Amino acid sequence: MKITTTLFCSLITIVTLFTTDGYANNSVQSEMSHAVGGVVMAGGITWAVDRYYPEYRENRGVIGFGVSTVAIFAEQGVEYALHGNAWGQLLDATSHMVGSAIGAWGTDRYILSPVVTNSSAKGKYIGLEVRGSF
């Protein structure tokens, strides 16, 4: 797909307009956004380790959690150096870290865990098994 100059400028304009008024604070919504970001980031890293580095599959969840957590603490350290507010930066990093734990564990345990079944009725198949009690 070739990106034209008009499309590129439109995307930059849209992203700029939607992000210029985004200010983080210590509200529940702000911290939940950091937690959700941690879920997505750690889940993506866990998936990437499973896909591209099969020799590390047994530790993919730990790697996803670790890389995501180190990255956010480094980023929040830079934010602290530039703007101060140690409590706010630590709160943001901790929220992201909790989300990273959930994302890496959930991706490792429920999304990437294959199920191999040899059923006489259905034959042999590979799939995903998701369980939940309500």
C-alpha positions in Angstrom: 0.0 0.0 0.0 1.5 3.3 -1.1 0.8 6.2 1.3 0.3 9.5 -0.5 1.4 12.8 0.8 -2.2 13.9 1.4 -3.0 10.8 3.4 0.2 11.2 5.4 -0.5 14.8 6.2 -4.1 14.0 7.1 -3.0 11.2 9.5 -0.4 13.6 11.2 -3.1 16.3 11.6 -5.6 13.9 13.1 -3.1 12.4 15.5 -1.9 15.9 16.5 -5.5 17.2 17.1 -6.5 14.2 19.2 -3.3 14.2 21.4 -2.7 17.9 22.0 -5.2 18.2 24.8 -4.2 14.9 26.5 -2.8 15.7 29.9 -2.2 13.0 32.5 -3.2 13.5 36.1 -3.6 11.3 39.1 -7.2 10.4 38.6 -8.6 6.9 38.3 -9.2 7.3 34.6 -5.6 8.3 34.0 -4.2 5.4 36.0 -6.5 3.0 34.3 -5.2 4.2 30.9 -1.7 3.4 32.1 -2.8 0.0 33.2 -4.5 -0.7 29.9 -1.4 0.4 28.1 0.6 -2.0 30.2 -1.8 -4.9 29.3 -1.5 -4.1 25.6 2.3 -3.6 25.7 3.1 -6.7 27.7 0.7 -8.8 25.7 2.2 -7.6 22.4 5.8 -8.3 23.7 4.7 -11.7 24.9 3.2 -12.6 21.6 6.3 -11.3 19.7 8.6 -13.5 21.8 6.3 -16.5 21.1 6.2 -15.7 17.4 9.8 -14.6 16.6 11.9 -16.2 19.4 10.6 -19.8 19.9 13.7 -20.7 21.9 12.4 -18.4 24.7 8.7 -19.6 24.7 8.8 -21.1 28.1 9.7 -17.7 29.6 7.6 -15.5 27.2 5.3 -14.2 30.0 8.2 -13.1 32.2 10.0 -11.5 29.2 6.9 -9.6 28.2 6.3 -8.4 31.8 10.0 -7.5 32.3 10.5 -5.6 29.0 7.3 -3.6 29.5 8.1 -2.8 33.1 11.7 -1.7 32.4 10.5 0.4 29.5 7.9 2.3 31.5 10.2 2.9 34.5 12.8 4.3 32.1 10.3 6.5 30.4 8.9 7.7 33.7 12.4 8.4 34.9 12.9 10.7 31.9 9.6 12.4 32.7 10.7 12.9 36.3 14.0 14.4 35.2 12.2 16.8 32.9 9.2 17.8 34.9 9.6 16.5 38.5 6.5 15.2 40.3 8.1 12.0 41.6 4.8 10.7 43.2 2.9 11.1 39.9 5.6 9.4 37.9 5.8 6.5 40.3 2.0 6.1 40.4 1.9 6.0 36.5 4.8 3.5 36.4 3.1 1.3 39.1 -0.2 1.3 37.3 1.5 0.3 34.0 3.4 -2.4 35.9 0.2 -3.9 37.3 -1.3 -3.8 33.8 1.8 -5.4 32.4 1.5 -8.3 34.8 -2.1 -8.9 33.8 -1.3 -8.6 30.1 1.7 -10.9 30.1 0.0 -13.5 32.3 -3.3 -13.4 30.3 -1.6 -13.6 26.9 0.7 -16.4 28.0 -1.9 -18.4 29.8 -5.1 -17.9 27.7 -4.2 -16.6 24.2 -1.0 -18.5 23.4 -1.6 -21.8 25.1 -2.6 -24.3 22.4 -4.8 -27.3 23.1 -4.1 -30.5 21.2 -7.0 -33.0 21.3 -7.3 -36.5 19.8 -11.1 -37.1 19.9 -12.7 -40.0 18.3 -15.7 -37.9 17.4 -13.9 -34.8 16.1 -10.6 -36.2 15.1 -7.3 -34.6 15.9 -7.2 -30.8 16.1 -5.3 -27.9 17.6 -7.1 -25.0 19.1 -7.4 -22.6 22.0 -9.3 -23.4 25.2 -10.8 -20.5 27.2 -12.5 -21.2 30.4 -14.5 -19.0 32.7 -17.0 -19.5 35.5 -19.9 -17.1 35.9 
